[in-house]
Amino acid sequence: MTDGIWQVEVDGARRLAVGPTDGGPQRLLAPEVRLAAALGAGGSGLDELLRAPGGAVPAGARTLAPVDRQPVWAAGVTFERSRDGRLEESGGADYYTKVYAADRPELFFKSLPGDVRGPDAAVTIRPESTWNVAEPELAVVVDARGRIAGYLLGNDVCSRDIEGENPLYLPQAKVYDGSCALGPCLVPRSRVPEVSTLEISLTVAHDGEVRYTDRVPLSRMRRTVEELVEWLVRALRFPDGVVLLTGTSIVPPSDFSLAAGDLVTVAAPGLGTLVNPVVVLR
């Protein structure tokens, strides 16, 4: 069983912990152990955190998104199905075809670390949007030197009708309170098999009944994870590290939209399961 690095809230303070990706946090690390230090210049990295000493995680500890100072960026149109979905929502605009085939990928800012939702926390849909989807994605943890340190799961919630109306509305379709979830934990790169061998899945249920489900192998990604990271850090510095969502290959049909009360589950072998309820942003 693979161990990951979790973040929990204990007595009102954020603490790192270690535990199985499918079993939850079990070993609480010292208060001074911080993710930003591990990913910063000269940091020891995520593998060292797995070996750090600690004690039992107290009962009642709440699991949080496993980030502290790391902003979240995202890549778009990295899968053929994502390209087709963008063409559909925009009425056939050819700039999505062009960016899919171009050398330079689409990269955009997604979330400040304080706005990221963790396991079991609610993600939101905009009240004025009528076409909302969850986008399950492999997320890459990158250190201050631009090296891939680990992986986790992400949910890039999107208002497809707003994005499709005009490409300049992408920030409003993608960046708002509760539009990003990460978790359940960070898994060091050394503990994850070649990402192209992984399969990611999405399930949306309501009152226990499945409304939508699909799974896709990450081998269908047109660009490599290394390529996306290289473009991101080419002209930006991240002194505390950064998280990059690498794009979704799962795009529900046009007659499907998230609704309040839905339960979204994103999963991948070795990375665990990220579950978030859906509410309307108020």
ZIVENJO-V449866 format. One record per helix or strand of 2 or more residues. SS is the DSSP state (2 for helix, 1 for strand). FROM is the first residue (numbers start at 1). TO is the last residue. Records with the same first field share a line. If there is no record, write none. Layout:
SS=FROM-TO  FROM-TO
This chain:
1=3-10  13-20  27-29  54-56  62-64  71-76  106-111  123-125  132-133  136-142  148-156  158-159  180-188  199-206  209-217  242-245  262-268  272-280
2=35-39  46-51  80-90  95-101  113-115  160-165  167-174  189-191  195-197  218-220  225-233
